[in-house]
C-alpha cells in the first residue's frame, strides 16, 4: 500500500507553489478582471436604478470565473501542464460545472454532518444557561461527544476531497472512486488538509500582531500594509491547500512527479 505523509505532502505543495509561482500570478489576471467587472456592473446598476437582482447572477459568474484557475492548479500538480484552450472558454466547461457541483455537494454533506454533531451540545443546553448546577458533568460530556463526532466526520469525509483533482484530470470522475482511492489514508489526508490553513493562519495572525504592535490600529498605514499581505497569505493558502490534495491524488494513483528531475537513461550494458 502507498504511504502518505502529511508533512511530506505539505513540503511538496510548498515546493510546487514556489516552482510555479510565476504561472499562478499570471493566471490570476483573467478571473480577477472578469469577476470584478461582473460585480462592478451589478453595483453600478444598483446605484443607478436601485436594482438588486443583478447581484445574484454576477456573484455566480464571479464564482465560475475562478473555476479554471482551480482546475489549472490541480492539473499542473498532477500532470505538469494544463488543458489546452483559452481561459474564458473554460469558465462554463463541463469540468468547471462538475467542480462547482461537487463543491456544493461536499459542503452540504459536511454541513449536515456538523449539524448532527452539534446535537449532544444542543440537547444538553436545551434548558438554557440558568440551570447549570448539577449539569456541568452532562454539558462537559456533551461537548466531548461533539468534539469526537466532528473529528470523526472530518476524518471520514477527507477522502471525498480527492474528487477535486479527479475532476481536473479525469473524463468521468466519480465520488465513490475518489473515496475508495483515499479510504485507507483518511487520517493522513485530514492532517494534510489541516496543515496549510494552520500554518498560513498563524502567519496571518503574526502579521496582524506585528502591525498592532508597531502601528496604530486605526491608521491607514496599518491597513495599507496588512491588507495586501494577509490577502497574499490567503491566496497562497488556497493554492497550497489545492496542491496538497492534488499531490496526494497523484501519489495514490501512482503517477510520476512531473517536476522531478529526469533521470538520464543509462547506456545499455552499463551495469555489470
C-alpha positions in Angstrom: 0.0 0.0 0.0 1.2 3.5 -0.8 2.1 5.5 2.3 1.1 9.2 2.6 3.0 11.5 4.9 1.1 14.7 5.8 4.3 16.6 6.3 5.8 15.4 3.0 2.7 16.4 1.2 2.8 19.9 2.7 6.5 20.3 1.9 5.9 19.1 -1.7 3.0 21.6 -2.0 5.2 24.4 -0.9 7.9 23.4 -3.4 5.3 23.1 -6.1 3.9 26.6 -5.3 7.3 28.2 -5.4 8.3 26.4 -8.6 5.2 27.6 -10.5 4.7 30.9 -8.7 5.0 32.9 -11.9 2.3 30.9 -13.6 0.0 31.2 -10.6 0.4 35.0 -10.6 -0.2 35.2 -14.4 -3.3 33.1 -14.2 -4.7 35.5 -11.6 -5.4 38.2 -14.2 -8.4 36.8 -16.0 -10.5 35.8 -13.0 -9.8 39.0 -11.1 -10.7 41.2 -14.1 -13.8 39.2 -15.1 -15.2 38.8 -11.6 -14.5 42.4 -10.7 -16.2 43.6 -14.0 -19.3 41.5 -13.2 -19.6 42.7 -9.6 -18.9 46.3 -10.6 -21.7 46.1 -13.2 -24.1 44.8 -10.6 -23.1 47.6 -8.2 -23.4 50.2 -10.9 -26.9 49.0 -11.8 -27.9 49.1 -8.2 -26.6 52.6 -7.7 -28.3 53.8 -10.9 -31.6 52.1 -10.7 -31.7 50.6 -7.3 -31.9 47.1 -8.7 -30.5 44.3 -6.6 -31.3 41.4 -8.9 -28.1 41.5 -10.9 -26.0 40.7 -7.8 -27.1 37.1 -7.9 -26.0 36.2 -11.5 -22.9 38.4 -11.0 -22.0 36.5 -7.9 -22.5 33.2 -9.6 -20.5 34.3 -12.6 -17.7 35.6 -10.3 -17.5 32.1 -8.7 -17.3 30.4 -12.1 -14.6 32.7 -13.2 -12.3 31.1 -10.6 -13.0 27.5 -11.6 -10.5 27.3 -14.5 -7.9 28.7 -12.1 -8.6 25.9 -9.6 -8.5 23.3 -12.4 -5.2 24.6 -13.7 -3.6 24.4 -10.3 -4.7 20.8 -9.9 -3.7 19.9 -13.5 -0.3 21.4 -13.0 0.3 19.5 -9.8 -0.8 16.2 -11.3 0.3 16.3 -15.0 2.8 19.1 -15.1 0.7 21.1 -17.6 -2.7 22.5 -18.2 -5.5 21.6 -20.5 -5.2 23.4 -23.9 -7.6 26.2 -24.7 -8.3 29.8 -23.6 -9.3 30.8 -20.1 -12.7 32.2 -21.0 -13.9 29.1 -22.8 -13.2 27.0 -19.6 -15.4 29.1 -17.3 -18.6 27.2 -18.0 -16.9 24.0 -19.3 -18.0 20.6 -18.1 -15.1 20.3 -15.7 -15.9 23.7 -14.2 -19.6 22.7 -13.8 -18.6 19.5 -12.1 -16.1 21.2 -9.9 -18.8 23.6 -8.6 -21.5 20.8 -8.2 -19.1 18.6 -6.3 -18.1 21.6 -4.1 -21.8 22.2 -3.3 -22.4 18.6 -2.6 -19.4 18.2 -0.3 -20.4 21.5 1.5 -23.9 20.1 2.0 -22.6 16.7 3.3 -20.2 18.4 5.8 -22.9 21.0 6.9 -25.4 18.2 7.6 -22.7 16.2 9.5 -21.8 19.3 11.5 -25.4 19.9 12.4 -25.8 16.3 13.6 -22.5 16.5 15.5 -23.8 19.5 17.5 -26.9 17.6 18.6 -25.3 16.5 22.0 -24.5 20.1 23.0 -27.8 21.4 21.8 -29.7 18.7 23.8 -27.6 19.3 26.9 -28.1 23.1 26.7 -31.9 22.9 25.9 -32.8 24.2 29.4 -30.5 27.3 28.9 -27.6 28.5 31.0 -29.6 29.5 34.0 -29.7 26.0 35.5 -26.1 24.8 35.2 -26.0 23.5 38.8 -25.7 19.7 38.7 -25.4 19.7 35.0 -21.8 20.6 34.5 -20.8 17.0 34.0 -23.6 16.4 31.4 -22.5 19.5 29.5 -18.8 18.6 29.5 -19.8 15.1 28.3 -21.9 16.6 25.5 -19.0 18.9 24.5 -16.6 15.9 24.4 -19.1 13.9 22.4 -19.5 16.8 19.9 -15.7 17.1 19.5 -15.4 13.3 18.9 -18.2 13.4 16.3 -16.7 16.4 14.5 -13.3 14.7 14.4 -14.9 11.5 13.1 -16.8 13.5 10.4 -13.7 15.3 9.2 -11.7 12.0 9.1 -14.4 10.0 7.3 -15.1 12.7 4.7 -11.4 13.5 4.0 -11.1 11.1 1.0 -14.1 12.8 -0.6 -11.9 15.9 -1.3 -9.9 13.9 -3.8 -12.8 14.5 -6.1 -11.4 17.9 -6.9 -8.1 16.7 -8.5 -10.1 13.9 -10.1 -12.4 16.4 -11.8 -9.4 18.3 -13.1 -7.8 15.3 -14.9 -10.4 12.6 -15.4 -13.1 12.4 -18.1 -15.6 10.7 -15.9 -14.8 11.4 -12.2 -16.7 9.6 -9.5 -17.2 10.5 -5.9 -17.2 6.8 -4.9 -14.0 6.2 -6.8 -12.3 9.2 -5.1 -13.4 7.9 -1.7 -12.2 4.4 -2.4 -8.8 5.8 -3.6 -8.2 7.6 -0.3 -10.2 5.3 2.1 -7.1 3.7 3.5 -5.4 7.1 4.2 -8.2 9.1 6.0 -6.0 10.3 8.9 -3.1 11.3 6.7 -5.5 13.2 4.3 -7.3 15.1 7.1 -3.9 16.1 8.6 -2.6 17.2 5.3 -5.7 19.2 4.7 -5.4 20.9 8.1 -1.7 21.9 7.9 -1.9 24.7 5.3 -4.7 26.6 7.0 -3.0 26.2 10.3 0.4 27.4 9.1 -0.8 30.3 6.9 -3.4 31.2 9.6 -0.6 31.6 12.1 1.4 33.6 9.6 -1.5 35.9 9.0 -2.0 36.3 12.8 1.7 37.1 13.2 1.4 39.9 10.5 -1.7 41.3 12.3 0.1 41.1 15.6 3.2 42.9 14.4 1.1 45.6 12.8 -0.8 46.1 16.0 2.4 46.4 18.0 4.2 48.8 15.7 1.4 50.8 14.0 -1.7 52.5 15.4 -4.6 50.1 15.0 -6.8 52.6 13.2 -4.1 54.2 11.0 -4.3 54.0 7.2 -0.7 52.8 7.1 -1.6 49.7 9.1 -4.4 48.8 6.7 -2.3 49.5 3.6 0.4 47.2 4.9 -1.6 44.4 6.5 -4.4 44.0 3.9 -2.2 43.2 0.8 0.0 40.9 3.0 -3.0 39.0 4.5 -4.7 38.7 1.1 -1.4 37.3 -0.4 -1.2 34.8 2.5 -4.8 33.7 2.0 -4.1 33.2 -1.8 -1.0 31.1 -1.0 -3.0 29.1 1.5 -5.7 28.3 -1.2 -3.0 27.2 -3.7 -1.2 25.1 -1.2 -4.4 23.5 0.0 -5.4 22.5 -3.5 -1.8 21.3 -4.2 -1.8 19.1 -1.1 -4.8 17.1 -2.3 -3.6 17.1 -5.9 -0.3 15.7 -4.9 -2.0 13.1 -2.7 -4.2 12.1 -5.6 -1.2 11.8 -7.9 0.7 9.7 -5.3 -2.2 7.4 -4.7 -2.8 6.9 -8.4 0.9 6.0 -8.8 1.5 8.8 -11.3 5.0 10.2 -11.7 6.0 13.6 -10.3 6.1 15.9 -13.4 8.5 18.3 -11.6 11.0 15.6 -10.6 14.4 15.9 -12.4 14.5 13.5 -15.3 16.9 10.6 -14.9 19.4 10.3 -17.7 19.0 7.0 -19.5 21.9 4.6 -18.9 23.5 3.1 -22.0 22.6 -0.5 -22.5 25.1 -2.8 -20.8 26.4 -0.1 -18.4 25.5 -2.2 -15.4 27.7 -5.2 -14.7 
